[in-house]
C-alpha cells in the first residue's frame, strides 16, 4: 500500500467520520421504528412481525416505482 499525503488522509478521515454518523442515524431510526411498531401492534392487537412485513412489502413496492 502506498503512503497517503495529508489531503488523502483527511479525505479518508472525513469519509470514515461521515460513515459513522450515517450508521448511527440509521441505528437510531431503526430503534425508533421498532418501538413504534411494537406500540402500534400492541394497540391493534396484532403481531409486530405482521406490521414489519407490511412495511417491508410497501418499501419494496415503492423502490420498484423509483427504478
N, C-alpha and C positions, 0 to 999 in steps of 0.2 A: 504494500500500500504506500502511496506517495505521501509526502509531507504536505499538509494543507497550510495555505497562507492565512493571515489573520481575517481577511474578508470571508474566506471559505469557512473558517472555524465559526465566525459569527453567524453565517447563514445556517450552518448545521445546528448551532445552539438555539437560534431563533425557531427553527423548524421543530426541534425537539420540544421546546417550551410551548409552542403553539399546539403541538400534538397532545401534550399532557393536558392542556387546558380543554381542548375539544373532547378528549376521552373522559375527563372529569364531568364536563357538562352532560355528555351522553349518559354517564352513570347516574348522575343526579336526576335527569329527566326520566330515565328508566325506573328508578326507585319511586319517583312521584307517580308515574303511570301505574306501577304495580300497586301502590297504596290506593289510588283512585279506583282501579278495577276491583280490588278487594272490597272496598267500601260499597261500591255500587252493586256488586254481586251479592253481598250480604243483604242490602236493602231490597233487592229484587228477588232474593231467594233463588239465585242461580249460581252455578259453579263459576269461579273466576276463569277457569280454563275455557269455558264457553265464550265469555266476553273476549278473552285473549285471542281465541280462534277467529272470532268475528272481526277483531281489529286487524289481525294478520291477513285475512281474506280481503278486507276492504283496502288495506295498504297495497296488496299485490295488484288489485284491480286498478287502483289509482296509478300505480307505477307503470302498468301496461298502457294506460291512456297517454302518458307523457313520453313514451318511447318514440 
